[in-house]
Every structure is written in structure tokens, then in C-alpha cells.
Amino acid sequence: MARTPQLIVFDLDFTLWDCGGTWCDCLSPPFSGQGERVVDRDGRCIRLYEAVMPVLDHCDQQSIPMALASRTEQPRWARQLLALLGIAKRFQHSEIYPSSKLRHFEALHEASSVTMDQMIFFDDEMRNIREVGTLGVQCEFVEDGLTRSQFEQALKTFARPN
């Protein structure tokens, strides 16, 4: 039987969403709108990448827990955006605060009891990929937002016996 990850962890900026070409901590609250149309005070649109909802749906259908790991300087804003975009409740765990991703993953391990080698992590920053990779987590570099094919390939890679 193929191996299935016990926890899939996502970064936010440029991995799950685009905030008008910047990071969420560079936006200008208040935020308005809901669902697919959320904007900041300056009219910058915050949108999920096209593959995100199908990927989250797949994880839910397969009962694969999901978590967030983001080093944003504005955790409150990130949480507001997650709620406005309608995806906040989809994640069993979230570590959203300015810190090392190593600290995020230690906290995720503590909260979930999932070992590092049972996790997949998607992030757009190579420094985070390298850093978290030292923990034994399967790390996937996201170049221009999460794609369905990248997600499916990551699951195939994970399923292969070591």
C-alpha cells in the first residue's frame, strides 16, 4: 500500500495566495470582500492560486490533515485573510508568526505528534526548503504558486518506498 503523508504543511505568501504581488505583511488593512474577491485599503487583490481549493479538497477527501507555517510579521492580518478567503477552518494546526521555520515545525510536531518524515512542506523560499529539509521533511519548492501537478507529484514522491 502506498505511503500517505500524515501532515501537509503550506506556507502562505506566494504559495497559497498572491497579495497583489507582495507579502501579506506589506498590505494596507482594513481588508474587505469575501471568498474570491478580497482587497486591501489600496485596492490590492488577495487571491488564492487556482489549484489551492482543489488541493485542499483533495486533502479533506483523503483525510490528510493540513497545517500552515508562515513567518509573516503580521500574523493577525494573515489570519484575517484566511478567514475572509474562507479557508481558515481547513487547517488543523497553524504556526503563523515571525520566527524560523525550524521553530514552526518543532511546534507542529509537538501539536500533531506527526514525525518529520511523515510531513510534506510547500514553500516558495529556497532558504526555508533547505532549512526544513534538514529535519527530514519532504520539502517542495513552489515557484509561482502551488499547482495541482506539483501537488500530485509530491504525493507520488512521498508514496515511493525509501
N, CA and C of each residue as an Amber inpcrd file, in Angstrom:
protein
   486
   0.8310000  -1.1850000   0.0000000   0.0000000   0.0000000   0.0000000
   0.8800000   1.2560000   0.0000000   0.4810000   2.2560000  -0.7630000
   1.2690000   3.4820000  -0.9000000   1.2640000   4.2770000   0.4010000
   2.4020000   4.8680000   0.6920000   2.5190000   5.7410000   1.8660000
   1.7430000   7.0270000   1.6330000   1.0670000   7.5030000   2.6650000
   0.3390000   8.7710000   2.6200000   0.9150000   9.6750000   3.6940000
   1.1250000  10.9580000   3.3880000   1.6290000  11.8590000   4.4340000
   0.6190000  11.9830000   5.5650000   1.1320000  12.1790000   6.7600000
   0.2760000  12.3490000   7.9320000  -0.0170000  13.8200000   8.2130000
   0.7300000  14.7160000   7.5410000   0.5040000  16.1500000   7.6730000
   1.0950000  16.8450000   6.4560000   0.2930000  17.7040000   5.8310000
   0.7820000  18.5280000   4.7230000   0.7720000  19.9660000   5.2070000
   1.9370000  20.6130000   5.0800000   2.1430000  21.9540000   5.6140000
   2.3650000  22.9270000   4.4560000   1.6800000  24.0610000   4.5260000
   1.7830000  25.0720000   3.4850000   2.2680000  26.4000000   4.0730000
   3.1310000  27.0650000   3.3260000   3.4390000  28.4660000   3.5490000
   2.2600000  29.2600000   2.9850000   2.2010000  30.5600000   3.2340000
   1.1030000  31.3820000   2.7310000   1.4940000  32.2160000   1.5030000
   2.2890000  33.2700000   1.7120000   2.6250000  34.1970000   0.6320000
   3.3330000  33.5010000  -0.5250000   2.8000000  33.6870000  -1.7170000
   3.3410000  33.1510000  -2.9670000   3.3440000  31.6210000  -3.0170000
   2.6750000  30.9860000  -2.0600000   2.4880000  29.5350000  -2.0740000
   0.9910000  29.2430000  -2.1890000   0.1940000  29.6960000  -1.2160000
  -1.2580000  29.5290000  -1.2930000  -1.9390000  30.7450000  -1.9060000
  -1.3670000  31.9320000  -1.6860000  -2.0300000  33.1290000  -2.1890000
  -1.0470000  34.1320000  -2.7530000  -1.6230000  35.0360000  -3.5490000
  -0.9100000  36.1910000  -4.0750000  -1.6050000  37.4140000  -3.4940000
  -0.8410000  38.3190000  -2.9380000  -1.3830000  39.5320000  -2.3180000
  -1.0450000  40.7440000  -3.1800000  -1.4420000  40.6960000  -4.4160000
  -1.1680000  41.8190000  -5.3060000   0.3110000  41.9850000  -5.5920000
   1.0370000  40.8680000  -5.6170000   2.4630000  40.9030000  -5.9270000
   3.3670000  41.2210000  -4.7570000   2.8220000  41.2220000  -3.5430000
   3.6360000  41.4980000  -2.3640000   3.3090000  40.4810000  -1.2670000
   3.9390000  40.6290000  -0.1200000   3.6670000  39.7600000   1.0270000
   2.4870000  40.3340000   1.8040000   1.7960000  39.4740000   2.5350000
   0.6080000  39.9490000   3.2580000   0.9560000  41.0000000   4.3000000
   2.1800000  40.9850000   4.8390000   2.5230000  41.9920000   5.8410000
   2.8940000  43.3370000   5.2220000   2.8360000  43.4290000   3.8820000
   3.0510000  44.7020000   3.1910000   1.7360000  45.3070000   2.6970000
   0.6190000  44.6640000   3.0090000  -0.6870000  45.1640000   2.6000000
  -1.1210000  46.3270000   3.4940000  -2.2580000  46.9110000   3.1750000
  -2.8080000  48.0260000   3.9410000  -4.2320000  47.7050000   4.3880000
  -4.3980000  47.2010000   5.6290000  -5.7490000  46.9700000   6.1330000
  -6.4890000  48.2890000   6.2600000  -7.7920000  48.2910000   6.3880000
  -8.6100000  47.0940000   6.5630000  -8.8350000  46.3530000   5.2420000
  -9.1900000  45.0810000   5.3800000  -9.4920000  44.2350000   4.2370000
 -10.9980000  44.1950000   4.0550000 -11.4190000  44.0560000   2.8110000
 -12.8480000  43.9460000   2.5510000 -13.0880000  42.8830000   1.4950000
 -14.3240000  42.4420000   1.4310000 -14.6810000  41.3890000   0.4900000
 -14.6490000  40.0470000   1.1720000 -14.9740000  39.0330000   0.3910000
 -15.0150000  37.6830000   0.9270000 -14.8820000  36.7000000  -0.2160000
 -14.4480000  35.4810000   0.1140000 -14.3240000  34.4450000  -0.9040000
 -13.2320000  34.7840000  -1.8870000 -13.5660000  34.8010000  -3.1660000
 -12.5490000  35.0030000  -4.1970000 -12.1530000  36.4650000  -4.3860000
 -12.8850000  37.3930000  -3.7980000 -12.6020000  38.8160000  -4.0160000
 -12.3420000  39.5160000  -2.6850000 -11.0890000  39.5310000  -2.2580000
 -10.6850000  40.2310000  -1.0480000  -9.6660000  41.2890000  -1.4670000
  -9.8450000  42.5050000  -0.9580000  -8.9260000  43.5940000  -1.2950000
  -8.5010000  44.3240000  -0.0230000  -7.3460000  44.9920000  -0.1200000
  -6.9180000  45.8200000   0.9950000  -7.3620000  47.2660000   0.7400000
  -7.0210000  48.1720000   1.6390000  -7.4370000  49.5720000   1.5480000
  -6.9840000  50.2270000   0.2420000  -5.8350000  49.7980000  -0.2920000
  -5.2930000  50.3780000  -1.5190000  -5.7920000  49.6830000  -2.7790000
  -6.7110000  48.7190000  -2.6120000  -7.2780000  48.0330000  -3.7710000
  -6.4730000  46.8440000  -4.2640000  -5.4220000  46.4700000  -3.5260000
  -4.6640000  45.2710000  -3.9250000  -5.5080000  44.0380000  -3.6550000
  -5.5810000  43.1800000  -4.6490000  -6.4100000  41.9810000  -4.5680000
  -5.6140000  40.8290000  -3.9640000  -6.2020000  40.1660000  -2.9850000
  -5.6070000  38.9800000  -2.3710000  -6.3900000  37.7920000  -2.9100000
  -5.6860000  36.8810000  -3.5800000  -6.3880000  35.7540000  -4.1900000
  -5.6150000  34.4620000  -3.9760000  -6.3820000  33.3920000  -3.8230000
  -5.7790000  32.0640000  -3.7630000  -5.3680000  31.6710000  -5.1760000
  -4.2790000  30.9380000  -5.2860000  -3.9030000  30.4050000  -6.5860000
  -4.9520000  29.3840000  -7.0190000  -5.0890000  29.2220000  -8.3070000
  -6.1530000  28.4050000  -8.8950000  -6.2180000  26.9840000  -8.3380000
  -5.0810000  26.3840000  -8.0700000  -5.0490000  24.9810000  -7.6220000
  -5.3420000  24.8060000  -6.1390000  -5.3470000  25.8790000  -5.3770000
  -5.4300000  25.7480000  -3.9190000  -6.7070000  25.0610000  -3.4590000
  -7.8620000  25.5080000  -3.9120000  -9.1100000  24.8830000  -3.4490000
  -9.1820000  23.4020000  -3.8310000  -8.8500000  23.0140000  -5.0760000
  -8.8550000  21.5810000  -5.3840000  -7.8630000  20.7780000  -4.5310000
  -6.7100000  21.3640000  -4.2190000  -5.7180000  20.6690000  -3.3770000
  -6.2700000  20.5030000  -1.9550000  -6.8410000  21.5520000  -1.3990000
  -7.4100000  21.4510000  -0.0500000  -8.5600000  20.4520000  -0.0320000
  -9.3820000  20.4710000  -1.0760000 -10.4820000  19.4980000  -1.1710000
  -9.9460000  18.0690000  -1.2080000  -8.8810000  17.8430000  -1.9740000
  -8.2770000  16.5060000  -2.0630000  -7.8100000  16.0480000  -0.6790000
  -7.1190000  16.9280000   0.0300000  -6.6280000  16.5700000   1.3710000
  -7.7870000  16.2250000   2.2980000  -8.8510000  17.0210000   2.2400000
 -10.0230000  16.7310000   3.0670000 -10.6500000  15.3890000   2.6870000
 -10.7920000  15.1400000   1.3920000 -11.4030000  13.8830000   0.9260000
 -10.5730000  12.6670000   1.3240000  -9.2510000  12.8310000   1.3660000
  -8.3590000  11.7270000   1.7350000  -8.0490000  11.7150000   3.2310000
  -8.6650000  12.6020000   3.9730000  -8.4490000  12.7290000   5.4250000
  -6.9790000  12.9470000   5.7730000  -6.3200000  13.7940000   4.9900000
  -4.9340000  14.1670000   5.2670000  -4.9600000  15.5070000   5.9960000
  -4.5180000  15.5480000   7.2430000  -4.5030000  16.8090000   7.9850000
  -3.5770000  17.8270000   7.3230000  -3.9630000  19.1000000   7.4610000
  -3.1760000  20.1850000   6.8800000  -2.8090000  21.2000000   7.9490000
  -1.6880000  21.8920000   7.7040000  -1.2020000  22.9070000   8.6370000
  -0.5920000  24.0600000   7.8510000  -0.3800000  25.1620000   8.5570000
   0.2490000  26.3420000   7.9730000   1.5200000  26.6690000   8.7410000
   2.5230000  27.1440000   8.0040000   3.7620000  27.6270000   8.6150000
   4.1640000  28.8870000   7.8630000   3.9970000  30.0320000   8.5130000
   4.3080000  31.3080000   7.8720000   5.0720000  32.1880000   8.8440000
   6.1200000  32.8330000   8.3450000   6.9280000  33.7040000   9.1940000
   6.5430000  35.1720000   9.0460000   5.3150000  35.4490000   8.6840000
   4.8700000  36.8260000   8.4700000   5.0440000  37.6920000   9.7160000
   5.3110000  38.9620000   9.4700000   5.4280000  39.9410000  10.5610000
   4.0580000  40.3960000  11.0560000   2.9900000  40.0420000  10.3320000
   1.6320000  40.4600000  10.7030000   0.7060000  39.2470000  10.7980000
   0.8720000  38.3960000  11.8200000   0.0510000  37.1920000  11.9540000
  -1.4510000  37.4760000  11.9840000  -1.8500000  38.5820000  12.6150000
  -3.2770000  38.9130000  12.7060000  -3.8560000  39.1600000  11.3100000
  -3.1170000  39.8530000  10.4790000  -3.5810000  40.1090000   9.1160000
  -3.7140000  38.7990000   8.3410000  -2.7130000  37.9320000   8.4880000
  -2.7470000  36.6440000   7.7820000  -3.9800000  35.8500000   8.2060000
  -4.2680000  35.8360000   9.4930000  -5.4480000  35.1050000   9.9880000
  -6.7490000  35.7370000   9.4690000  -6.7880000  37.0610000   9.3910000
  -7.9690000  37.7330000   8.8300000  -8.1550000  37.3180000   7.3660000
  -7.0760000  37.2930000   6.6110000  -7.1680000  36.9190000   5.1990000
  -7.6070000  35.4660000   5.0400000  -7.0840000  34.5800000   5.8650000
  -7.5140000  33.1790000   5.8190000  -9.0230000  33.0700000   6.0440000
  -9.5340000  33.8340000   7.0080000 -10.9710000  33.8030000   7.2930000
 -11.7720000  34.4000000   6.1400000 -11.3390000  35.5460000   5.6260000
 -12.0660000  36.1870000   4.5250000 -12.0630000  35.3350000   3.2610000
 -10.9700000  34.6200000   3.0360000 -10.8790000  33.7450000   1.8660000
 -11.6340000  32.4300000   2.0690000 -12.1080000  32.2010000   3.2920000
 -12.9350000  31.0410000   3.5850000 -12.1940000  29.7420000   3.7840000
 -10.9060000  29.8190000   4.1440000 -10.1340000  28.5730000   4.2870000
  -9.5470000  28.3830000   5.6900000  -9.7830000  29.2870000   6.6020000
  -9.1520000  29.2270000   7.9290000  -9.4170000  27.9100000   8.6560000
 -10.6270000  27.4030000   8.5600000 -11.0030000  26.2020000   9.3240000
 -10.5040000  24.9090000   8.6920000  -9.8500000  25.0000000   7.5540000
  -9.3870000  23.7940000   6.8650000  -8.0720000  23.2610000   7.4380000
  -7.4180000  24.0630000   8.2700000  -6.0910000  23.6930000   8.7750000
  -6.1780000  23.3130000  10.2420000  -5.7000000  22.1220000  10.5570000
  -5.7540000  21.6260000  11.9390000  -4.7410000  22.3410000  12.8330000
  -3.6630000  22.8090000  12.2360000  -2.6030000  23.4630000  13.0060000
  -2.0970000  24.6600000  12.2120000  -1.6830000  25.6980000  12.9290000
  -1.0580000  26.8180000  12.2370000  -0.0200000  27.4720000  13.1270000
   1.1160000  27.7000000  12.5240000   2.2160000  28.4050000  13.1770000
   2.4720000  29.6350000  12.3060000   1.8780000  30.7520000  12.7020000
   1.9520000  31.9850000  11.9210000   2.5010000  33.0810000  12.8260000
   3.8000000  33.3410000  12.7060000   4.4760000  34.3680000  13.4950000
   5.8940000  34.4930000  12.9590000   6.5340000  35.6440000  13.1950000
   7.9010000  35.8300000  12.7040000   8.8720000  34.9620000  13.5040000
   9.4400000  33.9910000  12.8490000  10.3880000  33.0890000  13.5030000
  10.9670000  32.1720000  12.4430000  11.8840000  31.3540000  12.8550000
  12.4620000  30.3500000  11.9740000  11.4240000  29.2690000  11.6580000
  11.4830000  28.7610000  10.4380000  10.5940000  27.6460000  10.0810000
  10.9500000  26.4080000  10.9060000  12.1740000  26.3250000  11.4080000
  12.5320000  25.2020000  12.2800000  11.6630000  25.2410000  13.5430000
  11.4790000  26.4310000  14.0860000  10.6120000  26.5740000  15.2700000
   9.1670000  26.2160000  14.9190000   8.7060000  26.6610000  13.7500000
   7.3530000  26.3250000  13.3090000   7.1650000  24.8050000  13.2620000
   8.1440000  24.1120000  12.6890000   8.0000000  22.6620000  12.5320000
   8.1400000  21.9160000  13.8490000   8.9640000  22.3990000  14.7470000
   9.0310000  21.7770000  16.0740000   7.6670000  21.9090000  16.7660000
   7.0430000  23.0840000  16.6400000   5.7250000  23.3030000  17.2390000
   4.6610000  22.4360000  16.5620000   4.7310000  22.3010000  15.2390000
   3.7750000  21.4450000  14.5310000   3.9140000  19.9900000  14.9640000
   5.1540000  19.5430000  15.1070000   5.4020000  18.1740000  15.5810000
   4.8100000  17.9840000  16.9810000   5.0600000  18.9380000  17.8670000
   4.5250000  18.8480000  19.2360000   2.9950000  18.8080000  19.2350000
   2.3770000  19.6760000  18.4310000   0.9120000  19.7890000  18.4260000
   0.2280000  18.6010000  17.7670000   0.8830000  18.0250000  16.7570000
   0.2350000  16.9710000  15.9630000   0.7190000  15.5620000  16.2870000
   1.8840000  15.4460000  16.9080000   2.5500000  14.1610000  17.1580000
   2.9750000  13.4650000  15.8690000   2.9820000  14.1930000  14.7720000
   3.4320000  13.6320000  13.4890000   4.9440000  13.8100000  13.3980000
   5.6410000  12.7310000  13.0480000   7.0880000  12.8230000  12.8980000
   7.4250000  13.5660000  11.6040000   8.5950000  14.1650000  11.5840000
   9.0090000  14.9910000  10.4510000   8.9920000  14.2130000   9.1340000
   9.3650000  12.9350000   9.1870000   9.4290000  12.1480000   7.9420000
   8.0460000  11.7530000   7.4220000   6.9960000  12.1580000   8.1230000
   5.6200000  11.9020000   7.6840000   4.9360000  13.1780000   7.1930000
   5.7360000  14.2230000   6.9710000   5.2040000  15.5160000   6.5410000
   5.6940000  15.8730000   5.1370000   4.8680000  16.6640000   4.4410000
   5.2730000  17.3240000   3.2010000   5.0830000  18.8160000   3.4310000
   6.0430000  19.6070000   2.9560000   6.0080000  21.0600000   3.1370000
   6.1580000  21.7570000   1.7930000   5.2600000  22.7090000   1.5130000
   5.2950000  23.5070000   0.2950000   5.6270000  24.9540000   0.6580000
   6.6660000  25.5210000   0.0170000   7.0830000  26.8910000   0.3020000
   7.7380000  27.4910000  -0.9340000   7.6680000  28.8170000  -1.0420000
   8.2490000  29.4980000  -2.1990000   9.6530000  30.0220000  -1.9470000
  10.1860000  29.8550000  -0.7480000  11.5300000  30.3580000  -0.4570000
  12.5080000  29.2000000  -0.2710000  13.5580000  29.2100000  -1.1000000
  14.5400000  28.1220000  -1.0620000  15.2240000  28.0230000   0.3020000
  15.4350000  29.1520000   0.9830000  16.0750000  29.0780000   2.3110000
  15.2260000  28.2490000   3.2710000  13.8950000  28.3730000   3.1880000
  13.0100000  27.5830000   4.0440000  13.0290000  26.1130000   3.6410000
  13.0670000  25.8520000   2.3430000  13.1260000  24.4810000   1.8430000
  14.3910000  23.8020000   2.3630000  15.5200000  24.4890000   2.2450000
  16.7910000  23.9080000   2.7170000  16.7640000  23.6880000   4.2280000
  16.3010000  24.7030000   4.9600000  16.2890000  24.6380000   6.4230000
  15.3910000  23.5010000   6.9260000  14.1610000  23.4520000   6.4600000
  13.2140000  22.4300000   6.9250000  13.6220000  21.0470000   6.4320000
  14.2480000  20.9890000   5.2570000  14.7250000  19.7100000   4.7350000
  15.7090000  19.0210000   5.6700000  16.4500000  19.7890000   6.4560000
  17.4100000  19.1920000   7.4000000  16.7040000  18.4050000   8.4980000
  15.3950000  18.6470000   8.6700000  14.6270000  17.9470000   9.7050000
  14.1160000  16.5830000   9.2300000  14.2510000  16.3160000   7.9190000
  13.7330000  15.0650000   7.3790000  12.3600000  15.2000000   6.7530000
  11.8700000  16.4380000   6.6310000  10.5830000  16.7060000   5.9920000
  10.7810000  16.7010000   4.4800000   9.8360000  16.1200000   3.7370000
   9.8680000  16.2160000   2.2770000   9.4370000  17.6310000   1.9180000
  10.3440000  18.3930000   1.3140000  10.0810000  19.7960000   1.0050000
   9.9210000  19.9940000  -0.4950000   8.9490000  20.8070000  -0.8560000
   8.6280000  21.0770000  -2.2550000   8.7020000  22.5800000  -2.5020000
   9.5890000  22.9570000  -3.4130000   9.7690000  24.3620000  -3.7640000
   8.6730000  24.8030000  -4.7300000   7.9500000  25.8490000  -4.3600000
   6.8490000  26.3910000  -5.1650000   7.3490000  27.6630000  -5.8490000
   7.3630000  27.6580000  -7.1800000   7.8940000  28.8270000  -7.8910000
   6.8830000  29.9380000  -8.1000000   5.7240000  29.6270000  -8.6120000
   4.7210000  30.6510000  -8.9220000   3.3600000  30.2310000  -8.4040000
   3.2610000  29.9440000  -7.1260000   2.0090000  29.4860000  -6.5470000
   1.8540000  27.9870000  -6.7160000   1.2330000  27.3760000  -5.7530000
   1.0010000  25.9340000  -5.7630000   0.2080000  25.5180000  -6.9960000
   0.6610000  24.4480000  -7.6540000  -0.0700000  23.9100000  -8.8040000
  -0.5480000  22.5030000  -8.4850000  -1.5760000  22.0880000  -9.1820000
  -2.1230000  20.7420000  -8.9850000  -1.0980000  19.6790000  -9.3610000
  -0.3990000  19.8770000 -10.4820000   0.5860000  18.8730000 -10.9150000
   1.7340000  18.7710000  -9.9160000   2.1680000  19.8910000  -9.3600000
   3.2330000  19.8450000  -8.3540000   2.7690000  19.0980000  -7.1120000
   1.5410000  19.3620000  -6.6900000   0.9900000  18.6850000  -5.5300000
   0.9070000  17.1770000  -5.7680000   0.3780000  16.7760000  -6.9260000
   0.2480000  15.3510000  -7.2510000   1.6060000  14.6710000  -7.3360000
   2.6050000  15.3730000  -7.9130000   3.9540000  14.8030000  -7.9930000
   4.5440000  14.6250000  -6.5950000   4.2990000  15.5750000  -5.7040000
   4.8060000  15.4710000  -4.3290000   4.2070000  14.2520000  -3.6320000
   2.9160000  14.0030000  -3.8400000   2.2820000  12.8190000  -3.2450000
   2.8820000  11.5380000  -3.8070000   3.1520000  11.5050000  -5.0990000
   3.7720000  10.3230000  -5.7250000   5.1610000  10.0850000  -5.1610000
   5.9300000  11.1540000  -5.0310000   7.2750000  11.0320000  -4.4610000
   7.1980000  10.4940000  -3.0400000   6.2860000  11.0210000  -2.2550000
   6.1280000  10.5860000  -0.8680000   5.7390000   9.1120000  -0.7900000
   4.8980000   8.6690000  -1.7170000   4.3670000   7.2970000  -1.6840000
   5.4300000   6.2430000  -1.9770000   6.5050000   6.6530000  -2.6700000
   7.5580000   5.6920000  -3.0060000   8.2560000   5.2010000  -1.7430000
   8.5290000   3.8970000  -1.7030000   9.2840000   3.3810000  -0.5450000
  10.6900000   3.9720000  -0.5260000  11.1910000   4.2260000   0.6620000
  12.5520000   4.7940000   0.7850000  13.6160000   3.8330000   0.3990000
